[in-house]
Amino acid sequence: MVLIMDDETRVLLQDQIKQQGDLVRKLKSAKADSAQINEEVAKLLELKAKLGDADAGPQKFVLKTPKGTRDYNPEQMALRLGVLDKIVDVFKRHGAETIDTPVFELKEVLTGKYGEDSKLIYDLKDQGGEILALRYDLTVPFARYLAMSKISNIKRYHIAKVYRRDNPAMTRGRYREFYQCDFDIAGEFDAMLPDAECVRIVSEALTALDIGAFVIKVNHRCLLDGIFAACGVPDDKFRTICSSVDKLDKSPWEEVRKEMIDEKQLDPSIADKIGGYVSKHGDVKLIEELRQNELLMKQPAAKQGLDAMELLLKYCDLFKVTDKVVFDLSLARGLDYYTGKTVPCVGVSLGVERIFSVLENRLAEQGQKVRTNEIEVFVATAQKNLHEERMRVLADLWAAGIKSVHSYKKSPKLLDQLQHCEEKGIPLVIIIGAKELARGEVTLREVGTRAERSVSRANLVEEIKKSLQV
């Protein structure tokens, strides 16, 4: 007999399972009496069994990726790896070394570090008494790594996947599983020297990727705190109002103002004062303008922030990136965020998923194909039963470090082999024929021009390397 359960009953049962699971985890975390834990575990298994019985009937299974995730075909992966290679080249040019950390962390390491976004953390089931969660970003794991390893000075980059239980927008490069690409300089240094280099690194990376015109927005936490204080924002609302300001890059001021007033109970007059500041952007002249504001200059944090911004913009000029930099008072990204680091740290995180999307769309619009392999030579045969000679040639090419392949058929048609090379963008073809073998030669063909020449078998590797260098 198959138990039929309506949707309302199923949802109720799922809620009971969640509550019972939470109870079991709490008991285990508190190291409660084992008899009590076993009793509650038995109840949990019983509830799960009920749900399993109800769902045991025949069901249609649809193959798909989970919400907010996607597969990547060879063309997309070639593009992505090419992007990451260029970014890593920039990081290495500036002396960075790389690390890796687990894809999941203890939940308590992540809790409380992300302000309002903490609700987006992916929790994992209890694993033998450890309450775990998938990493939300690479910064908090980096802070944990520094503290555990007692490191006080490092310049590191880290490129890896992170996970957020967010509402995905796949067409805009917003996913639940995605790559972050971080560069950080940790340690005690003089003001704004590492900060200015981070700005330069972003400029170099985006220029190398040829994504088109871009600007790098800069702001200072102390200045934003000073603005909030000058406007009359209560101390306990600084972080939450900062989170609202952060949305100005996507939402108009009217919507942000409404959120501040309706959801965060900020006085409308204070919100309007904030609006007067965060609408401003410019260059070093904006610093002088703000210094004329007597109300703002009564805030020590604001004075500190303006002095720091003046120094940063000066250093950016020395690093020749002034034309790419905009001093923007609405920038609050990352300020509603606490890592717990005791080691000072400055860094950047490149939104590579957005970059991937931009470049993918550009290639699609231009009808361009991305080469998905790095094969340099295809070893072909013109007659039947010469596959063993192909294998001998391949062994020599591989030993010389030349990227080479052949057909896995013993006697493929020559035309099919040549067409394969043109489709895959393989630059050179070695054609083996019985007559050529008798003379100790092979034919070397350039796929692009279709030009052919005879090459001595003994000098084949040398001739191929010369052709590849042209």
N, C-alpha and C positions, 0 to 999 in steps of 0.2 A: 504494500500500500504506500502511495506517495502522499505526503502531507502537503496540502495547499495552504499557503499563508498569504493573507492580503498585505498590501504595502504598509498600511498603518501598523499592523502587528509586527512586521519585520523591522520597521524603524524603531519601534518600542523595544524590541528584543536587542537590537544593535546598541541602543542607548544603555540598556541594562548591562550588556557585555562591557561597554566602555567604563561604566561606573565601577563594575566589579573588578575590572583590570586595574583601574586606578587604586582601588582599595588594596589589592594584592601588592602592587608596587610600593605603596606607602608602608605596608606591614614589613615588607622585605627591607626597605630602606631604614626603617626604625629597628630592624633586627628583633621583631616580635617573636613570641613563642612559636616554635615550629609546628605544633599541633594546630594552633589558630591559623597559621599560614596555609597549612595543608587543607584545612577545612574550607577556607575561602577559595583556594585554587580549585578544589573539587566543584564548588558552586559555579566557578567561572567555566570549567570544562563542560558542565552540564548545560549551561546557557548556550555555549558554542555548539554543542551537539544538537540542541533544538534548532538552531539556525541552520546547521549543516543538513539536518533531515529535511527541512523545508526547501532547501536549495538543491536537493539531490536529484530532482527530476531532470529530464533532458532539456538542455539549454543550448541556444545557438551562440557559438563563440566567435567573436569578430576579432581578427588580428589587427591591432593598432598599437601605436606608441602611447604611453600615458600622457595625460593632459599637460601641456606646457613643455613637451620634449619632442625631439625629432631625430630621424636618421639622417646621415650625410652620405651622399653618393661619392664616387671617386673624384668627380669634377669639383664638388664642394670641398672635399677634404684637401685636394691639391691647393685650392685657393686659400683655405684656412691655414694650412701649414706654411704656405708662402708668406702670409701676413705675419704669423708668429715668428718665423725665421727673421724677418726684417726687424721686428720689434726687439727680439733677443740680441740681434747685432748691435742695436743702439744701446741696450742695457750693458752689454759687454764692453762697448767702446768707453763707457763711463766707469768701468772697473767693478761691475756688480758680479756677485756669485749667487748661485741658486740653492734653494732648499726645497724639501717637500714635507708635508704633514699629513696625518690621517684624514680620510674623507669624513669621518665622524669624530666627535669630541664628547667628553662628558658634558651632560646638559648643564651642569652648574657652571662650567667654564663659559658657556655662551649666554646664560641667563642674565638679563639686566644690562647687556652691553649695547643694545640696539635701539633704545628708546621705544617709540611707538611701533617699530617694525619687529619687535620681539615675537609678535603673534605669527609672523611668517616663517618661524623656524620649524623645520621638519623633525618631529619627535620620532624616535625609534622605540620598538617594544623592549621591555626589560630583558637584558641579556645577562643572566646570572648575577643579578644584584646591581649592575651598573646601569644607570639611567643615561641614555645616550641621545644625541641628535646629530643630524647631518650638518656639516659646517655651512654657515650662512654667508661667510666671506672668507678672505684669506688674512685679514688683519688681526682678528682676535686669536686665531691659531698662531700667528706670528708672535703676538704678545706672550702667549703661553710658552712658545718655544724659547723666547728670550729669557723669560723668568726661570724656566726649568734648567736651561743650559748655562744660566748665569753669564749671559753675553751682554756686554755693555756697549759694544761698538761693532756694527756690521752694515755693509751695503749689499742688500740682497734683492733678487727678483724671484717671483713665484708665479707660475702660470698653471692653473688647475681649475677643475670644475667646482662650482658651489651650487647650493640648493635653496630655493625660496618658495614657500607655499603662497605665491602671489597670483594675481589674475594675469595670465599670459596674454601678450599681444604679439603673436608670432610674426606678423608681417613687419613689425617695427623692431624685431630683434629682441623681444622681451620674453624670456622663457622661465620655466621653473628649474631647469638644469642648464647651466651655462658656464662659460669660461670667464674667469677674472684674470687680469694681467697686471700684477702689482710690482711696483718698484719702491723700496723704502731705504732711507738712510737713518740708522739708529745710532745715537751717541750724543755726547756733549760737544757742541761746536759753537762757533761764533754766529751771531744772529744773521739769518737770511742767506748765508753762503750755500748750505745744502738746498734751501728752498728755491733759490734762483737756478741751481743746476737741475732741479726737478722740472722747472718750467722749460728749460732748454731741452731736456730729454723728451718731453711731450711734443715740443715743436719738431725735433728731429724725427721722431717716430711717425707723426702724421705727415710730415713732408716726404719721408721715405715711402709711405703707403700711397702717395699721390691721390688723396681722396678729394682734392679740391681746396677751395679757400676755407680757412678756419680761424677761430679766435680762441685764446686761452683766457678764461676769466679768473681773476684773483681777488681775494678779500681776506680779512683778518678777523679771527674770533674775538679778540679784544675789542676791536672797533665795533663789531656787531653787539657785543655785550654793552659797550658804552652807549650805543644808540638806543638800545632797549631801556637802559637805566634813565637816559635823558628823556625818553618818551613816557616814563612812568610805568613800565611793565613790572609787575611784582616779581621778586627774585625767584619764587617757586614756579613761575610760568616761562622763564627764559628758554628752557629747552623745548617746551611744547610750541611756543610761538616761533622759535627758530625752525622747527619742523614745518610750520605753515609757510614761512618765508621761502623755504627750500623748494616749494611747489611753484614758485613764480616762473621757472623756466618752462613749465608746461601749462599753467593756468593763468588767466588774467587776474589782475589785482582785485577786481570785484569779487571773484570767487574766493580768493585767499582771505580777503577782509571778512567776508561772510563766515568763513570757517573760524577765524579768530574770535568773532563776536558770538556766533550762535553755538558753536561746539566747545569753544575754550573759554567762554565767558569773559572775554577781554572787553574793557570799556571802549565803546566806539570812538571816542575822542583820542584814545591812546593808539588805536588801530590806524586812525587817520594820520597821526604824527609819524608812525612807522612808515606808512605809505609815502610820505614826503621824502623820506631818506632812501628807501630801497628802490625808488624809481631812478636814482642817480647812477650814472656810470661815465667813465672817461679815462683820463690818464693822470699824470702827476699834477695837472692843474686842479683836479678835483680835491686833492689833498689840501691845497691852499684854500680852496673854497670852504671846505669843512673846518679848517682852522679858524675861519672868521666867525664860526657859529659859537657864540659865547656859552649857550646852554650845553652844547656838546662838549666844549672844552673844560667844563666843570667836572667831567667824568675822567678820572685818571686812566681807566681802561681805554677810553677813546683816544686819548693823547698817546698812550703806548702803542695802540694799533696803527695810528697814522704815522708815527715815527718808523714803525716796522715796515709799513707799506712804502714809505718814501725810500727806505733802504733797498727793499726788494725791487722796486721799479728802477733804481739806479743800477743794481746788479744785472737786471734783465737787459738794460741798455748795453752794459759791458759785454754780455753774452750774445748781443745782436739779435734779440727776439722781441724788442719793443714793438715792432709793427704787428706782432701777433697777440699782444697782451692787452686786455681791457680790465681796468679797475672797476668792479661791479659790486655795488652795495647790496644787491639782492642775492648774491651768492652765499648760500648757507649749507651747501652740500657737505655732509659728514660732521656737521657741528652738533647735531642731535645724536651724539654717538660717544660712547665711552669705552675705551679698551682696557683700562686698568693698568696700562703700562707705567712703570716707574722710570724706564729709560726714555729720554726724549726721542721723538721720531718724526720725520717728515717724509711724505711719499706721494705717489700718484697711482691711480688705478685707471688703466685704459679700458674703455667700453668696447672690447673687441667684438662682441656679438653685433653691436650696431655697425661697426666697421665692416664686418663680414656681410651684413645685409646690404649696405650701400654698394660694396664692390660686386656682390652677386647681381644686384639689380642693374648696375652699369653694364656688366658683361652681357646680361640677357638683352638689354636694350640695343647694344651694339652688335649682337649676334656673334660674339667672340666665343671661341672654345678654349678651355683651359686644358693644357696637356697634363694627363694624369699619371704619366710614368717618366722615368729618367733614362730609358733605354737608349744606348748610343749606337748599337750595332745589332742587326738581325742577320742570323746565319741561315741562308737559304740554299736549296739544292735544285738543280735544273733537271735531273733525271731521277729515276726510281732507285730505291735501295742504297742511298748514299747517307743515310741518317747517322751511321757510325762515324763517318768522316766529319759530319757536322759536330758531333759530340767531341771529337778530338780538337777541332778548332775552338769550340766553346771553352774547353778546359784551359787552353792557352790564353784565351782572352780574359777569362775570369782571373787567372793567375797574374795577369798584367794589370788587374784592377779596372778592366773595361766592362761596362754594363751591357750585357749581351743576352739574347734569348734566341730560341728557334721554335719551330713548330713541333708539337707532340705527336704528329702523324709521321709515319715512316716515309711516305712518298706523296707529299702535298703538291698541288699544282703550283708552278712557279708564279703564275699570274695572281693567284690567291695570296701568296706570300708577299708579293710586291704591293698589292692593294692594302694588305694589313699594315705595312710600313707607312704608307701614305695616310691612312686613317689615324694611326697612332702617333704620327709625327716623328717617327724614328729616322734619324738623319742618314745613316749608312746601312748598306746591305752587302754582305759577302755572298756571292753566288758561286756555289761549288758545282763544277761539271766534270764529267769523266775525262774529256780531252784536256781540260785545264790541269786536272790532277796529274795526268801523265807527264805534263810539262813542269810539274812542281809549282803551279800557279793557281790563283783564284781570281775571280772578277770582283772588283770593288766598285759599287754603284752609289752615287750620291742621289738620295731620294728626291730632294728638292729640284735639282736640275736634270735628273735622269742621265747624267753623264757617267760613263763607265770606263774603267781602265784595268789592264791586267797587272797583278801584283804578285811578286814572288812569295810563295808560302813561307819562306824563311824570314822575309822582311815584313810580314803582314802586320804584326803588332806595331812596329815603328811607323808604317804607312798610315795606319788607322789613327794613331795619336797625332800625326801631322795634320790629317784631314780634320780632326776634331778641334784643333787649335785655330783653324782658319776662321 
